[in-house]
Amino acid sequence: MPQTILTLSTRGQSLYEFTHQAEAFVSASGQEEGLLTVFVRHTSCSLLIQENADPDVRTDLLAFFRRLVPPASDPEMGWIVHRAEGPDDMPAHIKAALTQVTIGIPVAGTWQGLHLFEHRDRPHRREIVLHLSP
């Protein structure tokens, strides 16, 4: 069963599309059917399947999550205990807990956009495992 690791460099909180890399991996396998499992190896980012045609969707999602889970420096977040890695760290863990770190995708038809959802402010190198099952 084919497996690979994608490394994505992020520049801060945003959605980083990797649809084409996933499609290329599946295409190179020669399999026309199967299940692609996508897993991100980090606890302060997550994965989304989302529209990739209109950039306003990305803008609105980022704004929604900023409002839902503000940084620890926001007075409303005074209850947060974990602050060792900065004011964006615990909120990043909360956002990752509310979304998903693993996605299963049937290999068929048209794909929607696959995105790494970076929840931290500073740049990171993120590893995404792609595993294709028959």
C-alpha positions as CSV (number, residue, x, y, z in Angstrom):
1,M,0.0,0.0,0.0
2,P,1.6,3.3,-1.1
3,Q,2.4,5.9,1.5
4,T,4.3,9.2,1.4
5,I,4.9,12.2,3.6
6,L,4.3,15.7,2.3
7,T,6.1,18.6,4.0
8,L,4.3,22.0,3.9
9,S,5.9,25.2,5.0
10,T,3.4,27.6,6.5
11,R,3.7,31.4,7.0
12,G,1.2,31.7,9.8
13,Q,-2.5,31.2,10.3
14,S,-4.1,30.3,7.0
15,L,-5.4,27.5,4.8
16,Y,-2.7,25.9,2.6
17,E,-4.0,23.9,-0.2
18,F,-2.3,20.6,-1.2
19,T,-4.9,19.1,-3.5
20,H,-2.6,18.8,-6.4
21,Q,0.1,17.0,-4.4
22,A,-2.5,14.4,-3.1
23,E,-3.9,13.9,-6.6
24,A,-0.3,13.4,-8.0
25,F,0.4,10.8,-5.3
26,V,-2.8,8.8,-6.1
27,S,-2.1,9.1,-9.9
28,A,1.4,7.8,-9.5
29,S,0.2,4.8,-7.6
30,G,-1.8,3.6,-10.6
31,Q,-4.8,2.8,-8.5
32,E,-8.1,3.8,-9.9
33,E,-10.1,2.9,-6.7
34,G,-9.3,2.9,-3.1
35,L,-9.3,5.1,0.0
36,L,-6.8,7.9,0.6
37,T,-6.1,8.5,4.2
38,V,-4.7,11.9,5.0
39,F,-3.2,12.5,8.5
40,V,-1.4,15.6,9.9
41,R,1.3,14.8,12.5
42,H,0.8,18.0,14.6
43,T,-1.5,19.1,17.4
44,S,-1.7,22.8,16.5
45,C,-3.0,22.5,12.9
46,S,-5.6,20.4,11.2
47,L,-7.1,19.4,7.9
48,L,-10.1,20.6,5.9
49,I,-11.9,19.6,2.7
50,Q,-13.3,22.9,1.5
51,E,-14.1,24.8,-1.6
52,N,-11.0,26.1,-3.4
53,A,-12.6,28.3,-6.1
54,D,-13.6,31.4,-4.2
55,P,-10.9,32.9,-1.9
56,D,-13.6,34.6,0.2
57,V,-14.4,31.1,1.7
58,R,-10.9,31.0,3.1
59,T,-11.2,34.6,4.4
60,D,-14.5,33.9,6.1
61,L,-13.3,30.6,7.7
62,L,-10.2,32.3,9.1
63,A,-12.3,35.2,10.5
64,F,-14.9,32.8,12.0
65,F,-12.2,30.7,13.8
66,R,-10.5,33.9,15.1
67,R,-13.8,35.0,16.6
68,L,-14.6,31.6,17.9
69,V,-11.2,31.1,19.6
70,P,-9.3,34.3,20.1
71,P,-5.6,34.4,21.2
72,A,-4.8,33.8,24.8
73,S,-4.0,37.5,25.2
74,D,-7.7,38.4,24.7
75,P,-9.3,39.2,28.0
76,E,-12.1,36.6,27.3
77,M,-9.4,33.9,27.2
78,G,-8.1,34.6,30.8
79,W,-9.1,31.1,31.8
80,I,-6.3,29.5,29.7
81,V,-3.6,27.9,31.8
82,H,-1.2,26.6,29.0
83,R,0.7,29.6,27.8
84,A,4.3,28.2,27.6
85,E,4.5,28.6,23.8
86,G,2.8,32.0,23.3
87,P,-0.7,33.4,23.1
88,D,-1.5,31.5,19.9
89,D,-0.6,28.0,21.2
90,M,-3.5,26.9,23.3
91,P,-6.0,28.5,20.9
92,A,-4.3,26.5,18.1
93,H,-4.8,23.3,20.1
94,I,-8.5,24.2,20.6
95,K,-9.0,24.8,16.9
96,A,-7.4,21.5,16.0
97,A,-9.6,19.7,18.5
98,L,-12.7,21.3,16.9
99,T,-11.7,20.3,13.4
100,Q,-9.9,17.1,12.2
101,V,-6.4,15.7,11.9
102,T,-7.4,12.7,9.7
103,I,-9.5,12.6,6.6
104,G,-10.6,9.5,4.5
105,I,-11.2,10.3,0.9
106,P,-12.6,7.7,-1.6
107,V,-10.5,7.8,-4.8
108,A,-13.2,8.7,-7.4
109,G,-14.6,11.7,-9.2
110,T,-13.8,15.3,-8.8
111,W,-11.9,16.4,-5.7
112,Q,-12.7,19.4,-3.5
113,G,-9.8,21.4,-2.1
114,L,-7.6,19.7,0.5
115,H,-6.2,22.2,3.0
116,L,-3.8,22.2,5.9
117,F,-5.4,24.6,8.4
118,E,-2.5,26.3,10.2
119,H,-3.6,27.6,13.6
120,R,-0.2,29.1,14.7
121,D,1.0,32.7,14.0
122,R,4.6,31.9,13.1
123,P,5.9,29.8,10.2
124,H,6.1,26.0,10.7
125,R,7.0,23.0,8.7
126,R,4.1,20.5,8.8
127,E,4.2,16.8,7.9
128,I,1.1,15.3,6.2
129,V,1.0,11.5,5.7
130,L,-0.8,10.2,2.6
131,H,-1.7,6.5,2.7
132,L,-3.6,4.8,-0.1
133,S,-5.5,1.5,0.6
134,P,-7.0,-0.6,-2.1
